[in-house]
Amino acid sequence: MREGNFEAVSVSVAGIAQAVDGALEQYGRDPTLLLQILRVTQAVLGYLPAAALTRVAAALGLPRARVEGVAGFYSFLHLQPVGRYRVLFSDNITDRMLGSAELMARLCNKLWLERGKMSEDGLVSVDTTSCTGLCDQGPALLVNDRVLTRLSAERVDRIAELIRAQTPVADWPADYFRVEDNIRRRDVLLGGDWLAGEAIRAALARGADSMLAEMKLSNLRGRGGAGFTTAIKWESARLAPCHGDQPMRYVVCNADEGEPGTFKDRVLLSSYADLVFDGMTVAGLTIGAAQGLLYLRGEYVYLLPALQANLAQRRRDGLLGRHVGGQPGFDFEIDIHVGAGAYVCGEETALLESLEGKRGVPRVRPPFPVTHGYLGQPTVVNNVETLCKAALIAQKGGAWFAGLGTKQSTGTKLLSISGDVENPGIYEYPFGVSVTQVLNDCGAGNAQAVQVSGASGLCLATQEFARRIAFEDVPTAGAFMVFGAHRDMFEVARNFAHFFAHESCGFCTPCRVGTSLVANFMDKIANGHGSQYEINEIFKIHRLLHVASHCGLGQAACNPLFDTLQKFRPAYERRLRSLDFEPAFDLDQALAAARQMTGRDDPGAHFGLQARVQEVQP
């Protein structure tokens, strides 16, 4: 079944049956693959009608409510029609800095369309999505799961013409879909000539025990942001007993790169996929796993055909399947699962829930994934970059890797640099590099702030640029967003506040309510109704979210506001119009439409104005 063809089957009873049955056939009627079945069904129908959900539930033996609950959780799944062309502009702060909001308004005007609503003829809808992972070549958008880069007014006008002409997306100009790696600085990973299977053969020659010893010697720490020691994770999963009738261990590659400003994994999957798959296989050998799962973020679905072709070639070359690398008894397979737009699935337990066909709600820990992970079995979850580094260690050894970087932060780190720089892209440095050097290398001459590790990370002001990128100083998952002296740091923080409010999974009350309150407070300040009261409330909510949220999303949601309030407080204070609390709702302004309809503008038609007039009359 070909994905992305919204006109392949009409939305009729027969059409729904054909689409659902095709998806079920493709995924073997496996309830744990519910998300994939829904995703493929929608790719054919354009949305998920109620009859399709009912048919899926019956075929999989699942409660109808569970199927609809999963469909309603992910932002890329739709329970109502969204049009044959679904256009989503990236709303990340770097895209906004490049004019994405103005370009979206331009497209809506060209199509005579209101944002967030489908056109009356069912042709198109236009809205925003949090981040597309294309911060180095924005503004960007998604149209029917295809990514478009380097938007301009001219391109937007042409896109409007193509949509009005109902031109299939596959026939749009190829240059619109061009995605470049933009590798600006190479070190041991990006600068090497790594052959497919070389790391596997080296690991097989060492053996599982020696491979684990090399990982310990390397002191490799996770590159997803948490920095947990990889060898400890691998050893824990290796020693943990399997459970149930089908005991297995699993290796999961977390490619759900949803943190705003991060796009390094996109480049690794695009140009270094063999190294990623080698790393997964090395991990499988070391922990005794026979199955690997790569969880690919929904925005990167355009990479899926090339990745699947790569896996097929590896099977033909004896690098996947039975007797991998010619080693009797070592069987290892890799499957790819695609997400559907949920930032929270970057958290490893939420990712495992999604892999099992559920809503991506983080689990309560303990138990940890290394003992009770995917399907309750011992599971190692590693970031894309981490697995690439494991493949390097298999080839070069742990001592070689430990000789790079610093004692506590060994090896190199990929930085995704975007924002107010001359040369955005991917830069690889040994750990310990200063922020100043990075800024000089990428051409950021007037930077006033750097947001490191995305929206949930750390905001550095000018006086902190001597600090170093390392776990012992400034840890990072890879995002490095630069803001020039002309940028308003309040608006940067406000964008992040709305990001967290949008991406909260809604499971726990502190995060669900707290992130919305913070976003509303920021809007109130922006609209000129803010006071010291709102700033004090933001601090209170920051403390509450940090201690009471269920997972790291809520705990980190106020980090950018806390940092900017501490380091760029004037950006907030110049917006404060009152020393005392002022309501955000203006009742008199709300009556403006009624005054216009009745033709009245006398004092009696204004809330509070008549009383004030009477006070001044003699």
N, C-alpha and C positions, 0 to 999 in steps of 0.2 A: 504493500500500500504506500503510495507516494504521499508524503506529508506536505502540508501547506497549500493544498489545492482546495480552496474554499467552495469551488463550484463543481467539485467532482460528483457529489450526490445531492439531490434536492432534499430539503428537510420535509420529508413525508414519512409515513409509517414505514414504507418499503425502504426509503433512503436511510432512515435511522437504523433499521435492522441491518442493512448492508454495512453501514459504517461501524456499528458496534461489533457485529460479528467478525468483521475484518480485523479490528483491533484485538478482540479476544483471541482470534486465531494466531495473530502475530505474537502475542505474549502468553500463549499456552494456558489461558484461563487461570492464571495464577493470581490469587487475591493480593499477594504482596506486591504485585506489579500494577496495582490499581491506578496509581498516578500516571504511569506510562500508558495504560489503556485509555484513560480519560484524555490525556494529551493528544494521542493519535486520533481518537474519535473526533475531538474538536478540530483537529487539522483538516478533517474531511468536511465536517458540517459547518464550521465557522463558529459554533458555540455548542453548549451542552443542553439540549432541550430536556424537559422533565422525562419524556418517554425514553430518552437514551439512558438517563441515570437509572430508571426503573429496570431497563433491560440488562444493564451492567450488573446491578445488584442481584437480580435473579440468577444470572449466569454464574456469578462468583459465589453465590450463597452468602451474601453479606446483607446486613440491615440496610434498607433504603436510606435511612437517616445518616448512616456512616458514609455512604457514597456521596451524598449531597454535602455532607460536612467537609469531606476532602475537597470536593469541587469548589466549595465556597471559600476555602482557606487560601488558595493560591491566586495571586493577582492576575496571572496569565490565563486562568481558566474562567470562562464566562457562562453564567446561567441564563443570560438573555442575549439576544443578537447584538453585535457590536459593529456590523457592517462588513461588506466584502473586503474593504480596506480598513485595517485597524492600525492607525498611526499613533505612535507613542514617542513623544519627545523626551529625551533625557533631561531630568530636572536636577542633576547634580550641580553643585555650586560652580564648578569649573565650566560647565556648559552654559550656565546662566551668565557667567562673566563674559562668555563669547557671544551672548545675544540670543540664547535659545528661546527665552520667553517672547521676545519680539518676533522671532521667526515663526513660532507657533501661532501667535495672534495673526500674523500675515497669512498663514495658510488657512486659518479659520475664516478670515475675511474673503479670501479667494474662493473658498468653497461655500460661502454663505452658511456657515456652520457655527454652532455654539460649542465651546469646549466641553467635553465629557458627555455629549449627546450625539446619538446617531442621526444621520440625515434622514429626512422623511422618506426618501426612496430606498433606504436601507443600504446605500452604497458605501458610506464611509463614516468613521468616527475619529476624533482627534482628542488626545489626552496626554498625560505625562506618565513617566515611569521614573523610579528613583535614580538609577544609574545604569548605564549600558556597558561599562568597562572600556570606554573609548575616550577617556579624558584627554589623551594625548593627540586626538584628531577630531575634536568636537567643533561645533555642536553636532550631536548625533541623534538619530532616532531609529526606532524599529517600525517596520511596516510588514505585517503578516510574518513575523519572526525573522525577517531579514534586516540587517543593520545597514544604515546609510551614514556616511561620515562627511565631515567638512561641509556642513550645510551653509548655504548663503542665500541671500534674497533671490538670486537668479535660479538657484536649484529649487527653492521652495515654490517659486512660480511655475517651474517646469513640472514639479511633482503634482501640483494642482491640476495642470493640463492633462497629465497622464492619468490621474484618477478620474477626471471628468470624462475622458475618452475611454475609460474602463480598460486601459492597457494592462495586461497581466504583468505582475511585478517582475517575473522572469525576463520580460522584454524591456525593462527600463535600462537606461544607460549603465553599462558595466562599471564605469568609473565611480558611479554613486556608491557602489558597494565595496570599493577598494579599502581594505584594512591593512595597514602597514605595521611591521614590528617596531620600527623606530628605536632600534638598539643603538644607544649613543656611546656607551662605555662597556667594554667586554673585559672579563677577568677569567678565572679558571673554568667557570661553567659555560658562559656564553662564547668564550674564545676557543674552546676545545673542539676537536673533530671527533665526536663520539659516534662509534659505529654501533648499529643495532645488535644487541646480544652480547656485546663485549663485556658488559658488567655482569651479565648472567653467567657467562663462562668463567669469569674471574671468581665469582661467588661460589660456583660449583667446585672449582679447584680448591678453594679454601675450606669448604664445608660449612654447615650451619653453625657449629660451635665457634669456629674461628671467625666467621663473618660477624657473629654477635660480639666477639672480643674486639674486632676492629671498630665496630660501631661504638663500643664503650671507650676505646682509645681516642676516637675522633671527638668525643664530647659534642656531637651534633645535637643542636636544640631545634625544636619545631619552628618552622618559618611562617606559620600561620598567625603568629602574634603572641601566643601564650608562652612559648619558649621552653616547653617541657622537654626534658632530655629524651631523645628518641630511643636510645638503647634501653632505658628503663621501661619504656612503653612496650618495646618489642619483647623484652625478656618476660615481662608480666603476662603478656598474651601467650607467649610460648609455654609458660609454666602453668597457666590456668587450665583447669580441666574443662573438656567439652561437655555438652549437656544433651539430653534427649536421645531419640532413636537414630538421628542422623548427625553424629558429632562432626563438626567442622570448625576450622578457624578461618577468619576472613581478613583481607587487607582492603581498606577503603581509602581511595584517593579523594580528598575533599577539594573539588574544583568548583565549588560554589562561591566564586570570588565576588562577593556583593558589597564589600566595604567601599564607600565612595573614594575615588582617587586611586584605586588599586587595579592594575591591569597586567601585572607581571605574569600571572598564570595563563592569561590569554596568549601571550607570546610563547611561553613554554609549550603549551598545547598545540600551537600553530606550527612552530619550527623545531621543537625538541621533543616531539611526542614519543619517539623511541626511547629517549632517556627517561621519560616519565614511566613508560611501561616496563622498562628494565628495572627501575627502582621498585615498582610494585612487585615484580617477580622476585627480586632479591629479598624483599621483605617477606614474601610468601615462603621462600626457601628457608629463611632464618627462623620464622615462627612456626613453620609446619602448616601453612595454609594452602588450600587447593583452589581457592576462589578469590578473585579480586573484583572490586566494584569501583568504577569511576563515576562520581556524581558531578555531572556537568551542569553549570548554571543555565537557566532557561535563555538568558540573553546570548549565550554562546552556542545555541543550537546550530548555527550556520557552520560550526566546526565539526559537527557530528559525522557527515559523510566521509570526510578525510580521516577522521579518527577510526571509524569503522573499517575503512579500506586498509589502514595501517594494521589493525588487529588481524584482518584477514591475511595480509602478507606475512605477518609474524607466525600465524598458524602454518602457512605453507613452508616457512623457513624453519619450522621446528622450535620456535621460541614461545609457543603457547600450545596448550593441549596436553597430550600424554607424552611422558618422557621428555620434558623440556630440556633443550640443550643436549639431547642424547643421554640424559641421566635417567636410568631405569628407576621407577618409583616416584619420580618427581613430576607430578601432574599439576598444572596451574592454568587457569582460564581467567579471562577478564571480560566483564560485561560493562556496558555504559548505560547509566540511567540519567535522564534529563530532568532538571528541576522545572518549576513553573512560576518563578517570580516570588520568592520569599527570602528576604535577607536573613531572617532568623535561622534558616537552614544552614547557614555557615557555622553555627554552633554544632559541635560534633554529635550530640545526642539528638538534636532536632533533625539533623541530617539522617541519622539512622532511622528515626521514625518515618521520615519521608521515603527512604529506601524501602521500608516495609509497607508502603502504600497507605500511610496514615497522614493526618495533619502534622505539620512540622512543629510540634510543641516540645520544647526541651524537657528531658527527663529529670527526675529527682536523682541526685547522686549522693552517696553510693547506692547500688553498685556502679562501677565504672565500665566503660566499653571494653577495656582489656580483659574483663572477666565475663561480662554480660552485655555484649554489644549487639551486632546485627543478628536478628532472630534468636537472641539470648545466648549467642555463642561468643567465645573470646574473639575480639576484633581490634585491629590496629587501625586508627584513623589518622592519616598524615596528609599534610598540605602538598600541593603539586611540587613546589620548590624543595620541600624536605625530601621527597622521594627522588628527585633529581640529584640532590646532594648525596643520598645514600648510594645511588648508582656510581657516583664519582668515587666514593669511599671504597666500594667494592673493587674498583680498578686500581686506585692509587694508594689505598691503605689509610688506616686511621691516623697514623703518625703524620703523614703528609698533610691531611686535612687539619689536624690540630695545630700545625705550624702556621696556619693562616689566621688572620684576625687577631683576637685577644685571647687571653687564657680562659675567661668565662664565656666568651662569644667567639667560638672558633669558626673558621671558614669565611665565606663571602655572603653578601646580602644583595638581593635585587631590589632596587628602588624604582617605583613607578612615579615619575616626576611630571607634574602638570601645573597649570596655573600661569602666573605671570613670569614666564621664562622664555628665553629665545629658542631653546631646543628641548621641548618636552619629549619624553620617551622613557626607555628602560636604561638604567645605569647599574652596573655591578661593581661593588666595592668590597674590599676586605672589611670586616667589622672593625670599628674603631675610627672610621673616617669622621672628620668634623663636619658639622652642618655648614660651616663657612665654605669648606672646600667643595661640597656638593653644590652649593649655590653658585660658586664661581664657575664650576664646570658646566652647569646647565644654562648660564647666562641670566642670572637673576640679580641684577645690579641694584634694584631699589626695593628689595623685599623688606616689609615691616613685620611679617609673620610667616611661619611655616606650620601647617597642620600635619603632624607626623602620625601615621597609622590610621588615617581616615577619620570619620566623624567621631568615632569612639576613642580616638587617641589623644595626643598631647599637642597643645598649641604653644609654639615657641615664639617669643618676642625677640627683638633685635639683640638685646643684651644676653640672650641665651645661645646665640649662634656658635659659640665656641664649644658647645657640648658635642658629644660624639654619639654616633649611631652604634649602639651596643646594648645588650640586655642589662648591663650594669649601669647604664646611663640613660639613653633614650631608646627603648625597645620599639620595634615597629614590625607590622605585618607586611610593610612594603610601600604604603602610600606616602607621598611626599608632595603636598599641595602648597604652592607658594602664592602669597598675596602681597602685591606691591603696595607702596605707600599711599596710592590713590584709592585703595579699596576700603570699604566700610566694613569693619569687623563685626559690627552688630548684624548686618545683613548676612554675613557668613554664618554666624551662630544661629540666626533665625532660620536659615535654610536647613541646617543640621537638626534644629528642633522639630521642624516639620517632617524631616526624614524619619526620625525616630517615632514620631506619632503615627506616621503612615505604616511603618514596618513592624510596630508592636504586634505580636501574635494575639494579644488579647486574653491570654491564659490567666495572668495574675492581675489583680485589681491595682496594685501600686503602679505597675508599668502602663496598663491600659488607660487608667485615668490620669496618672501623673504626667505622662508624655503629652497628652492632649491639653492638660492645663498649662503646661509650660509653653506649648506652641501658641495657645490663646493669649497668654501673658505677653509673649513676644510680639504678636500681632497688635495687641492693645498698645504697647509702647510705640510700635512703628506707626500707628494711626494717630498718635498725639494725645492719647488718653492715659498714658502711663504715669506712675509716681513711684516714690521710694517703696511703697507698699508692694508693688509687683516684683521689684528686685528682691525684697526680703522674702517674698513667697517663693521665688525661684530657688533661693538658697535653701529654704526649708524642704522643698520638693527634692532637691539634689540629695540632701542627707537621707530623706525617706527612701528614695529609689535605690540608693547605694546599699542600704541595709535590708530592705524588704522585698526587692524584686526577685523573681523566680530564677532568672538567668542573667547572663552578662549584658544582654541588650539593655534591659532596664537599668542595671547597675551603672552602665556607662553613658546613659542617654543624656545626662546633664553635664558631662565632662567638658564639651566645647563651650557651654554657657559659663560654667564655673571658671574656666581658663580665661575666657575673654572678659568676663566681669572683673577678674583680678588684674589682668594685664592691659586691657583696653577699655577701662571703665568710662572714660569720656564719650566713647561712641554710644553708650547707653544714656548717660546723663544729659547730653545735649538734646535728647528727644523728650525728656521729662518736662511736661507743661505745668505740673501742679506738685506742690509739696504734700498734699493730702490725697487720699483715695478719690478717684473719679470714676464713675461707671463708664464702661465701654459702650453701652447701648445709649443712643441719643434718640429719645422719644420724639422730640420735635422734628428731627430729620426724618424719622420713620413716617411722620404725617405728611411729608412733602408730596407724595403721590396723591393723597386724598385732597390736599389743597389744590393741586393742579387739576384734578377731575372736577372739583366743585367751583373752580375759579375764584376761590377765596384766598386772601393774603392779609386779612385784618388781624389785629392783636388776638381776637377771640379764636382764630384758627391756629394759633401757635401755642404750644404747651409752655406755660409759665410766663409768657410774654404779657398777657392781659393783666396778671397780678402785678407785674413790675411796672406797667403803665399806670395802674391805679395808685401805686405807692408814690409816684412822682407827681401826681395831680394834686393841686391845692385843695 
